[in-house]
Amino acid sequence: MPEAKKRILTGDRPTGNLHLGHYVGSLANRVKLQQQYENFIIIADVQALTTNFEKPENLSRDTYHIATDYLASGLDPELSTIFIQSMVPQIHELTMYFSMFTSVNVLRHNPTIKTEAAQHGFSDMPYGFLGYPVSQAADITAFKAHLVPVGDDQIPHIELARKIVRRFNDLYKPVLIEPEALVGEVPRLIGLDGKAKMSKSLNNAIFLSDSAEAVKRKVHDAVTDPARIRKTDPGHPEVCTVYEYHKVFNPAEVDQIESECRAGEIGCVACKKKLTGCLNDLLEPMRERRAKYEARPELVREILMDGTARAFMAAEATLQEVREAMHINYFSMPIPMNDAE
């Protein structure tokens, strides 16, 4: 009998269309991993409310956008269970149980929480924002995920999840799996302006849904070596945003481009043209898959409904064990008839 595949839990908050930074940071890896592992891909709409609680009306639109991005990128709904967080109530139940023995002090000292709170200008953190690592722990453990692909900045969350699992198993019964972080070599893609990471809010992103013409226009406007005026001027690739993209998306030619740039043998226009071609070659299969799903939006709904139903069943199996371990499965346990204990 073949050994069961290990499970992976990963996903995103639905806060807008996905871009190339998301693709190189996680999506490309998820497409590869779905062949090797049992993938659960969460669309974390509840956690999106931690910083967007004033605009819940955007969640439906953004949830469908991100689901379409997933499918266009190559995630196969037969191999990857794509589901909506808020539609799996067992996650929220488990979040509450975990919150009963997770201290506020531990959450306040989480370095990722402190960094993100400063980024969002929270002088007084909302309860949901402070506690979202507990919700993430519930996301992971509700599906008994063995591995969680993360970047370096998310490692504190996984460590907290591991501590919560150990605490639960020690308090009650060892029914939960202690997850491990799957940290890979993930290139951090800077934005087209060269000043910060790629972001929708900073208007410096190339989206997976961009047309070939939009990619061409955006690459044309990308920041290059500011000291280089003429094509024959020696270039400094190390300060050029376009060169950074070549390293990620055009590794076969990057050494030649660096050499020619430093020698003043290739101009910025030609360099950008090469990059545009590479990016559109990458995105064209995604555009073809996207066109299929955009022509049949009901298919995206069906995929989300099916994935969410599968996630519901998997989480319920875990929660049945959790309730039994905590002795709160009231209708399937003997009725206590005295006050002896």
ZAMARGU-4260 file (C-alpha; in steps of 0.2 Angstrom, whole numbers, plus 5000, padded with zeros to 4 digits):
<rodrens>
0) 5000/5000/5000 | 5008/5017/4995 | 5012/5029/5009 | 5000/5043/5011 | 5007/5060/5005
5) 5011/5073/5018 | 5000/5088/5019 | 5005/5106/5015 | 4995/5122/5020 | 4998/5138/5012
10) 4988/5153/5005 | 4986/5171/5004 | 4974/5185/5010 | 4963/5191/4997 | 4968/5209/4996
15) 4969/5212/4977 | 4976/5203/4961 | 4992/5193/4963 | 5008/5200/4954 | 5025/5193/4949
20) 5032/5195/4967 | 5018/5183/4973 | 5023/5171/4959 | 5041/5170/4962 | 5038/5170/4981
25) 5026/5156/4982 | 5015/5152/4968 | 5028/5144/4957 | 5033/5133/4971 | 5015/5128/4975
30) 5012/5122/4957 | 5028/5111/4959 | 5023/5105/4976 | 5006/5099/4972 | 5013/5084/4963
35) 5023/5079/4978 | 5011/5083/4993 | 4993/5085/4997 | 4990/5103/4995 | 4978/5114/5005
40) 4977/5132/4998 | 4968/5144/5010 | 4960/5160/5004 | 4962/5169/5021 | 4947/5181/5020
45) 4945/5182/5038 | 4963/5187/5041 | 4961/5200/5027 | 4949/5209/5038 | 4963/5212/5051
50) 4969/5227/5040 | 4954/5229/5029 | 4939/5228/5042 | 4932/5244/5036 | 4929/5237/5018
55) 4922/5220/5019 | 4913/5223/5003 | 4929/5220/4993 | 4931/5202/5000 | 4920/5194/4987
60) 4928/5202/4972 | 4946/5199/4979 | 4942/5181/4983 | 4937/5177/4966 | 4951/5187/4959
65) 4964/5177/4969 | 4956/5160/4965 | 4957/5165/4946 | 4975/5169/4948 | 4978/5153/4957
70) 4970/5143/4943 | 4979/5153/4929 | 4996/5150/4937 | 4994/5131/4936 | 4986/5126/4952
75) 4976/5110/4948 | 4959/5109/4958 | 4961/5090/4957 | 4978/5091/4966 | 4976/5106/4977
80) 4961/5109/4988 | 4957/5128/4986 | 4945/5134/4999 | 4938/5150/5008 | 4943/5152/5026
85) 4927/5159/5033 | 4917/5145/5026 | 4926/5132/5037 | 4919/5136/5054 | 4930/5122/5062
90) 4945/5134/5060 | 4937/5148/5070 | 4932/5135/5084 | 4950/5129/5085 | 4956/5147/5085
95) 4945/5150/5101 | 4952/5135/5109 | 4970/5140/5106 | 4967/5157/5112 | 4962/5151/5129
100) 4980/5146/5133 | 4990/5158/5122 | 4996/5173/5132 | 4994/5191/5126 | 5012/5194/5131
105) 5018/5180/5119 | 5008/5188/5105 | 5014/5206/5108 | 5033/5200/5107 | 5031/5192/5091
110) 5043/5201/5079 | 5032/5199/5064 | 5017/5206/5073 | 5027/5221/5079 | 5034/5225/5062
115) 5017/5224/5053 | 5009/5234/5067 | 5021/5248/5063 | 5018/5247/5045 | 5000/5249/5047
120) 5001/5263/5060 | 4993/5253/5074 | 4997/5262/5090 | 4983/5252/5099 | 4982/5235/5090
125) 4965/5227/5087 | 4962/5210/5096 | 4960/5202/5079 | 4977/5209/5072 | 4986/5204/5088
130) 4979/5187/5088 | 4980/5182/5070 | 4995/5171/5072 | 4983/5160/5083 | 4971/5160/5069
135) 4986/5154/5057 | 4990/5141/5069 | 4972/5135/5068 | 4973/5136/5049 | 4988/5124/5049
140) 4983/5112/5063 | 4964/5110/5057 | 4971/5101/5042 | 4985/5092/5051 | 4997/5100/5039
145) 5015/5093/5041 | 5023/5107/5031 | 5020/5126/5029 | 5030/5135/5015 | 5035/5152/5022
150) 5048/5166/5020 | 5060/5171/5033 | 5048/5184/5040 | 5034/5171/5044 | 5045/5159/5054
155) 5040/5166/5071 | 5022/5162/5066 | 5026/5144/5063 | 5036/5143/5079 | 5021/5149/5088
160) 5010/5136/5080 | 5022/5123/5085 | 5022/5129/5103 | 5003/5130/5103 | 5002/5112/5096
165) 5014/5106/5110 | 5004/5115/5123 | 4988/5107/5117 | 4995/5090/5116 | 5002/5091/5133
170) 4986/5098/5141 | 4974/5086/5133 | 4979/5072/5121 | 4992/5071/5107 | 4981/5072/5092
175) 4988/5087/5083 | 5003/5087/5071 | 5017/5099/5075 | 5020/5108/5058 | 5037/5112/5051
180) 5042/5127/5041 | 5047/5124/5023 | 5059/5138/5020 | 5066/5139/5002 | 5077/5150/4992
185) 5064/5164/4988 | 5070/5179/4978 | 5063/5195/4985 | 5056/5205/4970 | 5058/5223/4971
190) 5045/5235/4963 | 5047/5243/4946 | 5052/5259/4955 | 5067/5250/4963 | 5062/5258/4980
195) 5052/5244/4988 | 5045/5227/4986 | 5032/5224/4972 | 5015/5230/4979 | 4998/5235/4972
200) 4997/5249/4984 | 5014/5257/4978 | 5009/5255/4960 | 5025/5247/4956 | 5019/5229/4951
205) 5017/5218/4936 | 5001/5208/4939 | 4999/5190/4933 | 4983/5197/4924 | 4992/5210/4914
210) 4991/5210/4895 | 5006/5209/4885 | 5005/5227/4881 | 5003/5232/4899 | 5019/5222/4903
215) 5028/5231/4889 | 5023/5248/4895 | 5027/5244/4913 | 5045/5237/4909 | 5048/5252/4898
220) 5045/5264/4913 | 5055/5253/4925 | 5070/5262/4934 | 5087/5258/4927 | 5105/5264/4931
225) 5102/5283/4934 | 5120/5287/4930 | 5119/5280/4912 | 5114/5293/4899 | 5120/5285/4883
230) 5120/5267/4877 | 5139/5267/4876 | 5141/5273/4894 | 5147/5259/4906 | 5133/5253/4916
235) 5131/5247/4934 | 5119/5232/4934 | 5120/5231/4953 | 5109/5247/4954 | 5097/5242/4940
240) 5080/5236/4943 | 5078/5228/4926 | 5094/5218/4929 | 5087/5211/4945 | 5072/5205/4935
245) 5084/5197/4922 | 5092/5187/4936 | 5075/5180/4941 | 5067/5178/4925 | 5081/5176/4912
250) 5095/5167/4921 | 5101/5160/4904 | 5106/5177/4898 | 5110/5186/4914 | 5129/5184/4913
255) 5130/5190/4895 | 5118/5205/4899 | 5129/5210/4914 | 5145/5209/4904 | 5137/5219/4889
260) 5130/5232/4901 | 5146/5235/4910 | 5155/5237/4893 | 5142/5249/4886 | 5138/5236/4873
265) 5119/5235/4876 | 5107/5249/4879 | 5093/5250/4892 | 5080/5250/4878 | 5087/5233/4871
270) 5089/5226/4889 | 5071/5230/4893 | 5065/5223/4876 | 5073/5206/4881 | 5065/5207/4898
275) 5048/5210/4891 | 5049/5195/4880 | 5054/5184/4895 | 5040/5190/4905 | 5027/5188/4892
280) 5033/5171/4888 | 5030/5167/4906 | 5013/5175/4907 | 5006/5169/4891 | 5001/5151/4896
285) 4993/5160/4912 | 4983/5171/4900 | 4977/5156/4891 | 4971/5147/4907 | 4964/5163/4913
290) 4953/5166/4898 | 4945/5149/4900 | 4940/5153/4918 | 4935/5171/4915 | 4924/5165/4901
295) 4916/5153/4914 | 4915/5161/4931 | 4903/5148/4937 | 4917/5136/4935 | 4928/5146/4947
300) 4913/5146/4960 | 4911/5127/4958 | 4930/5124/4961 | 4929/5135/4977 | 4913/5126/4983
305) 4921/5109/4980 | 4937/5114/4988 | 4928/5122/5003 | 4918/5106/5005 | 4933/5095/5005
310) 4942/5107/5018 | 4926/5107/5029 | 4927/5088/5030 | 4945/5087/5033 | 4944/5100/5047
315) 4929/5092/5055 | 4938/5075/5056 | 4952/5085/5066 | 4939/5094/5077 | 4931/5078/5082
320) 4947/5072/5089 | 4950/5089/5097 | 4933/5089/5106 | 4936/5071/5112 | 4953/5076/5119
325) 4946/5091/5128 | 4931/5081/5134 | 4918/5093/5126 | 4910/5081/5113 | 4895/5081/5124
330) 4883/5071/5114 | 4894/5056/5110 | 4901/5054/5128 | 4893/5046/5143 | 4881/5057/5153
335) 4889/5062/5169 | 4876/5058/5183 | 4885/5065/5199 | 4897/5079/5204 | 4911/5067/5210
340) 4924/5075/5198
</rodrens>
